Amino acid sequence: MSNRAIQNLFFCFSDQLKKTQQPLKNLKAIDALTHCRTPAMGASYYRCQSNHAEVEQLHSCRHRSCYVCAHKQRLEWIEKQKARLLNVPHFHVVFTLPHEYLPVWRYNEALFARILFKASQETLQQLLAQQRHGGVIPGILMALHTWGRQLTLHPHTHCLVTAGGLDANNDWKALGNYLVPSAVIRSVYRGKLQSFIKAAFDEGELILPPTLSVAQFWAMYQGLYKKHWCVRIEERYAHGKGVVLYLARYCKGGPVDPRQLKQMNADTVTMSYLDHRDKRIKQQQLKPMDFITRLLQHVPPTGLHTIRYYGLYAPASKLRYQRSRQQCGTVEQMPSASRVDRLTMVIYCQTCGVPVQLRRRWWPRRSKGNSINREAQSVRVSSFVQQGDEPHLAAVFYNTS
């Protein structure tokens, strides 16, 4: 399946999407994913010094949920993290939001995301600062994921934590093969998350869904103290590179790799996924609009940073980080010029093969509300990447619409 399979799906079901009510963040995502690298986004024109035929380069949407645009951003992010990570063992910790809160999450995505980040961060830093658990300041890289293997709503944070940190004397201290007891970390995390949710409700920041009364909310809130909370501490890794590569697949470009889509037609989308319970590859079939709905619920709120750095990795801890780096080194040094060049797109003349220079740019006129003028869609429709990339798929959709 092509990398543009998801884009094709949005393009072919754009009429149905227009009839649904969507939040603004979803409307922006639909617009971007549907028209990425099409004439509706505009184009840049390049020409070599010999004035041969112009080379047209259609503009990208650069939306963070667009898989087509994410490849270069993903590679750049991986290179930066390999130069950032200290050359020490790391732990991988996963904090999960109880599913009882999912109806409330849908109405408070940005607020709940901040609470989830804060509870995860403070739990790790508070426990590791205690002498019985090491008494250190660790480096923490944290990423927010909101999906499960089948694209269901499953908010959780992935935390990459150094197996050690700076002690009170600013010397590096290793933690050994264990981070903290799982029962302790679950208890502290539960208390912090619950307290932050209660504070948000008391301050009037929390919006309850229409189907949930205040009494029902507090009953659910109290009942969660009696349930088992999911905090998973994976085995210690010799370095953090493996977890960074895992996070890079999802922190850029949305939750679905187009290679997971095994078959698409007007009635069903067949998607493969890894079942974490038995580690087997399975498939599920969804109606196209159901698949799109599941995909859109994972579009991050506008302005929300889904990757954050704490402790030694925080931007405000430069002095501590430099001291740790002097003692431990990093996984890799800054990428060389040749590796940076490979991440940079170079456009060549189709006639003589030499690199070309930008001559002019063109953007379609935008209507009120910063939405793309749909008249631009009628310009050179036959050159749309969706149809040129998978003509058989486009034909199936258009014949059934």
Sequence and secondary structure as in RCSB ss.txt:
>XXXX:A:sequence
MSNRAIQNLFFCFSDQLKKTQQPLKNLKAIDALTHCRTPAMGASYYRCQSNHAEVEQLHSCRHRSCYVCAHKQRL
EWIEKQKARLLNVPHFHVVFTLPHEYLPVWRYNEALFARILFKASQETLQQLLAQQRHGGVIPGILMALHTWGRQ
LTLHPHTHCLVTAGGLDANNDWKALGNYLVPSAVIRSVYRGKLQSFIKAAFDEGELILPPTLSVAQFWAMYQGLY
KKHWCVRIEERYAHGKGVVLYLARYCKGGPVDPRQLKQMNADTVTMSYLDHRDKRIKQQQLKPMDFITRLLQHVP
PTGLHTIRYYGLYAPASKLRYQRSRQQCGTVEQMPSASRVDRLTMVIYCQTCGVPVQLRRRWWPRRSKGNSINRE
AQSVRVSSFVQQGDEPHLAAVFYNTS
>XXXX:A:secstr
  TTHHHHHHHHTHHHHHTS   HHHHHHHHHHHHTTSGGG EEEEE TT  S EEEE     TT HHHHHHHHH
HHHHHHHHHSBSS EEEEEEE  GGGHHHHTT HHHHHHHHHHHHHHHHHHHHHSGGGT  B EEEEEEEEE TT
S EEEEEEEEEESEEE TTS EEE  S  S HHHHHHHHHHHHHHHHHHHHHTT     TT  HHHHHHHHHHGG
GS   EEE   BSSSHHHHHHHHHHHSS S  GGGEEEE SS EEEEEEETTTTEEEEEEE HHHHHHHHHTTS 
 TT  SEEEEETTSTT HHHHHHHHHHH BSS S  HHHHHHTS   B TTT  B EEEEEE   EETTTEE GG
GGGTTGGG HHHHH HHHHHHHHHH 
